[in-house]
Amino acid sequence: MNDHDHQADEAPGFLSSQALRSLSNRDFARLGADHVAYLRPVVMNGAVAFSIHAADGTPIGAAPSASLAAAAIRQHDMEPASVH
């Protein structure tokens, strides 16, 4: 490891790939908890819809389409992420 790599690993807010591998699911979810929400397809009342979840998995809404779910997420100053 050169000095540049060493400095990057110590920078505030930076996690090395080894540190990321050691995070629990809960820790990993907390990394973007205030900035990311994810959407995933679900079946509601016999129709495909998209559920919206906080980064930690907490359900926070639903929409009839992926584009509407993403728009709702962006309206709340968050970035949408898709889960397949």
HUGICOR-V517997 format. One record per residue. N is the residue number from 0. RES is the residue in one small letter. PSI is psi in radians with two decimals (* if undefined). BURIAL is b if it has 24 or more other ideal C-beta (glycine too) atoms within 12 Angstrom, else e. D_CENTER is the distance of its C-alpha to the mean C-alpha in Angstrom with 1 decimal. Layout:
BEGIN
N&RES&PSI&BURIAL&D_CENTER ; N&RES&PSI&BURIAL&D_CENTER
END
This chain:
BEGIN
0&m&2.28&e&30.5 ; 1&n&3.06&e&31.9 ; 2&d&-0.65&e&31.8 ; 3&h&-0.81&e&29.1 ; 4&d&-0.72&e&26.7 ; 5&h&-0.74&e&27.7 ; 6&q&-0.69&e&27.0 ; 7&a&-0.68&e&23.5 ; 8&d&-0.41&e&22.7 ; 9&e&-0.08&e&24.0 ; 10&a&2.44&e&22.4 ; 11&p&2.39&e&20.5 ; 12&g&-0.06&e&16.8 ; 13&f&2.31&e&17.1 ; 14&l&2.26&e&16.4 ; 15&s&2.87&e&18.6 ; 16&s&-0.59&e&17.7 ; 17&q&-0.71&e&19.8 ; 18&a&-0.71&e&18.0 ; 19&l&-0.69&e&14.6 ; 20&r&-0.44&e&16.5 ; 21&s&-0.06&e&17.8 ; 22&l&2.51&e&14.7 ; 23&s&2.91&e&14.5 ; 24&n&-0.72&e&11.6 ; 25&r&-0.77&e&11.7 ; 26&d&-0.76&e&12.0 ; 27&f&-0.73&e&9.1 ; 28&a&-0.61&e&6.8 ; 29&r&-0.36&e&8.8 ; 30&l&-0.68&e&8.3 ; 31&g&0.37&e&5.8 ; 32&a&-0.59&e&6.9 ; 33&d&-0.09&e&9.1 ; 34&h&-0.23&e&7.6 ; 35&v&2.42&b&4.4 ; 36&a&2.59&b&5.1 ; 37&y&2.71&b&5.5 ; 38&l&2.62&b&9.1 ; 39&r&2.59&e&11.5 ; 40&p&2.46&e&15.3 ; 41&v&2.90&e&17.6 ; 42&v&2.13&e&21.3 ; 43&m&2.15&e&22.5 ; 44&n&0.68&e&26.3 ; 45&g&0.03&e&26.9 ; 46&a&2.63&e&24.8 ; 47&v&2.33&e&21.5 ; 48&a&-3.12&e&18.8 ; 49&f&2.09&b&15.1 ; 50&s&2.57&b&13.4 ; 51&i&2.27&b&10.6 ; 52&h&2.53&b&8.6 ; 53&a&2.86&b&7.1 ; 54&a&-0.49&b&4.4 ; 55&d&0.06&e&7.9 ; 56&g&-0.11&e&8.9 ; 57&t&2.16&e&11.3 ; 58&p&2.32&e&12.6 ; 59&i&-0.03&e&13.0 ; 60&g&-3.09&b&14.7 ; 61&a&2.76&b&15.9 ; 62&a&2.73&b&17.5 ; 63&p&-0.24&e&20.1 ; 64&s&2.80&e&18.5 ; 65&a&-0.68&b&15.3 ; 66&s&-0.66&e&16.6 ; 67&l&-0.65&e&17.3 ; 68&a&-0.79&b&13.9 ; 69&a&-0.70&b&12.4 ; 70&a&-0.72&e&15.3 ; 71&a&-0.72&b&14.8 ; 72&i&-0.81&b&11.2 ; 73&r&-0.58&e&12.9 ; 74&q&-0.43&e&15.8 ; 75&h&0.44&e&14.0 ; 76&d&0.67&e&13.2 ; 77&m&2.88&b&9.4 ; 78&e&2.32&e&7.9 ; 79&p&2.54&b&7.3 ; 80&a&2.42&b&5.8 ; 81&s&2.45&e&8.4 ; 82&v&2.20&e&9.0 ; 83&h&*&e&12.8
END
